[in-house]
Amino acid sequence: KQYSVDAFTYLFGSILTVQEEDIYLSLGLAVASIGTFFGFWKRWAYSTFDPELARSDGVKVLRDDYFLSLMIALTVVIAVKVVGIVLIASYLVIPAATARMITRRFFTMTLASIVIGVTSSLAGLLVSIEFDLPTGAVIILIQSIFFIFAAIAGRFIK
């Protein structure tokens, strides 16, 4: 409770700044994301790849875009404490890029991206706590290792 936050913490994240409320918010966002993911998957995939055709079929594309933007904004706000401001873009992009290299279908890529993101986050948190390292940097490092392994495996498979 007496821990003072410095600029390094905001830039690269720190497990020490995460409070109990942040964990509950993260869990709530995860449950909401999973629920909406399976409930609206076909509609979102349709409106993402061809918004004009989806709009002509009666899909409310603008509302879905706003909702997805809200979910991304909430993810960024919650993740900044752990990952940091500098690394948040990597936190959102690397799991998706890794999943794209190991899968062919969009649905499978999305599920793989989720698994990679959760696995690397948990592993990064554990390594960060064990070795007293910046949490965000360790999470991104582990995601980068996954990415490198996927790239090397892709070369050998092709």
C-alpha positions as CSV (number, residue, x, y, z in Angstrom):
1,K,0.0,0.0,0.0
2,Q,3.0,2.3,0.4
3,Y,4.4,1.5,-3.0
4,S,5.1,4.7,-5.1
5,V,4.6,4.5,-8.9
6,D,7.4,5.8,-11.1
7,A,7.6,6.5,-14.8
8,F,9.3,3.2,-15.5
9,T,6.2,1.4,-14.1
10,Y,3.8,3.3,-16.5
11,L,6.1,2.6,-19.5
12,F,6.8,-1.1,-19.0
13,G,4.3,-2.3,-16.4
14,S,4.6,-3.8,-13.0
15,I,2.9,-6.5,-11.2
16,L,3.1,-4.4,-8.0
17,T,0.6,-1.9,-9.4
18,V,-2.1,-4.5,-10.0
19,Q,-4.8,-4.4,-7.4
20,E,-7.6,-6.7,-6.6
21,E,-10.1,-4.6,-8.5
22,D,-7.9,-4.9,-11.6
23,I,-8.1,-8.7,-11.4
24,Y,-11.8,-8.6,-11.1
25,L,-12.1,-6.2,-14.0
26,S,-9.9,-8.5,-16.1
27,L,-11.9,-11.5,-15.3
28,G,-15.1,-9.6,-16.0
29,L,-13.8,-8.5,-19.4
30,A,-12.6,-12.0,-20.2
31,V,-16.1,-13.5,-19.4
32,A,-17.8,-10.8,-21.5
33,S,-15.4,-11.3,-24.3
34,I,-15.8,-15.0,-24.4
35,G,-19.6,-14.7,-24.2
36,T,-19.9,-12.2,-27.0
37,F,-17.2,-14.0,-29.0
38,F,-19.3,-17.2,-29.3
39,G,-22.6,-15.3,-29.5
40,F,-21.7,-12.9,-32.3
41,W,-18.8,-14.6,-34.1
42,K,-20.4,-15.1,-37.5
43,R,-21.9,-11.6,-37.6
44,W,-18.6,-10.0,-36.6
45,A,-16.5,-12.0,-39.1
46,Y,-19.0,-11.1,-41.8
47,S,-19.1,-7.4,-41.0
48,T,-15.3,-7.3,-40.6
49,F,-14.5,-8.8,-44.0
50,D,-17.2,-7.2,-46.1
51,P,-18.9,-4.3,-44.2
52,E,-20.9,-3.1,-47.3
53,L,-22.4,-6.4,-48.0
54,A,-23.1,-7.0,-44.3
55,R,-24.8,-3.6,-44.1
56,S,-26.9,-4.4,-47.1
57,D,-28.0,-7.7,-45.4
58,G,-29.2,-5.7,-42.4
59,V,-26.3,-6.2,-40.0
60,K,-25.7,-3.2,-37.8
61,V,-22.0,-2.8,-38.7
62,L,-21.5,0.6,-37.1
63,R,-22.9,-0.7,-33.7
64,D,-20.6,-3.7,-33.9
65,D,-17.6,-1.5,-34.7
66,Y,-18.3,0.7,-31.7
67,F,-18.7,-2.4,-29.5
68,L,-15.5,-3.9,-30.7
69,S,-13.7,-0.6,-30.3
70,L,-15.0,-0.4,-26.7
71,M,-13.8,-3.9,-25.9
72,I,-10.3,-3.0,-27.3
73,A,-10.3,0.2,-25.3
74,L,-11.2,-1.6,-22.1
75,T,-8.5,-4.2,-22.8
76,V,-5.9,-1.5,-23.3
77,V,-6.9,0.4,-20.1
78,I,-6.8,-2.8,-18.0
79,A,-3.6,-4.1,-19.5
80,V,-1.6,-0.9,-19.2
81,K,-0.9,-1.6,-15.5
82,V,0.6,-5.0,-16.2
83,V,2.1,-4.5,-19.6
84,G,2.8,-0.8,-19.8
85,I,2.1,2.0,-22.3
86,V,5.1,1.2,-24.5
87,L,4.4,-2.5,-25.0
88,I,0.5,-2.5,-25.2
89,A,0.6,-2.5,-29.1
90,S,2.9,-5.5,-29.1
91,Y,0.6,-7.2,-26.5
92,L,-2.3,-6.9,-28.9
93,V,-0.5,-7.7,-32.2
94,I,2.1,-10.5,-31.5
95,P,-0.4,-13.2,-30.5
96,A,-2.5,-12.6,-33.6
97,A,0.5,-12.5,-35.8
98,T,1.8,-15.8,-34.3
99,A,-1.6,-17.4,-34.6
100,R,-1.7,-16.3,-38.3
101,M,1.5,-18.2,-39.0
102,I,0.2,-21.5,-37.5
103,T,-3.4,-21.6,-38.7
104,R,-5.3,-21.2,-42.0
105,R,-8.9,-20.4,-40.9
106,F,-9.9,-17.2,-39.3
107,F,-11.9,-18.8,-36.4
108,T,-8.9,-21.1,-35.6
109,M,-6.6,-18.2,-35.8
110,T,-8.7,-16.2,-33.3
111,L,-8.8,-19.1,-30.8
112,A,-5.1,-19.7,-31.2
113,S,-4.4,-16.0,-30.6
114,I,-6.4,-16.1,-27.4
115,V,-4.5,-19.2,-26.2
116,I,-1.1,-17.6,-27.0
117,G,-2.0,-14.4,-25.3
118,V,-3.3,-16.0,-22.1
119,T,-0.4,-18.5,-22.0
120,S,2.3,-15.9,-22.5
121,S,0.6,-13.6,-20.0
122,L,0.5,-16.2,-17.3
123,A,4.1,-17.4,-18.0
124,G,5.3,-13.8,-18.1
125,L,3.7,-13.0,-14.8
126,L,5.3,-16.1,-13.2
127,V,8.7,-15.3,-14.6
128,S,8.4,-11.7,-13.6
129,I,7.5,-12.5,-10.1
130,E,10.2,-15.2,-9.8
131,F,13.1,-13.1,-11.2
132,D,11.9,-9.6,-10.1
133,L,11.7,-8.3,-13.7
134,P,9.4,-5.8,-15.4
135,T,6.1,-7.7,-16.1
136,G,5.3,-6.2,-19.5
137,A,8.7,-6.7,-20.9
138,V,8.8,-10.4,-19.8
139,I,5.3,-11.0,-21.3
140,I,6.3,-9.5,-24.6
141,L,9.6,-11.4,-24.6
142,I,7.7,-14.7,-24.2
143,Q,5.2,-13.7,-26.9
144,S,8.2,-12.9,-29.2
145,I,9.7,-16.4,-28.4
146,F,6.4,-18.0,-29.5
147,F,6.5,-15.9,-32.6
148,I,10.0,-16.9,-33.5
149,F,9.2,-20.6,-32.9
150,A,6.1,-20.3,-35.1
151,A,8.2,-18.6,-37.8
152,I,10.9,-21.3,-37.7
153,A,8.3,-24.1,-37.6
154,G,6.6,-22.5,-40.6
155,R,9.8,-22.6,-42.6
156,F,10.4,-26.2,-41.9
157,I,6.8,-27.2,-42.6
158,K,6.8,-25.4,-46.0
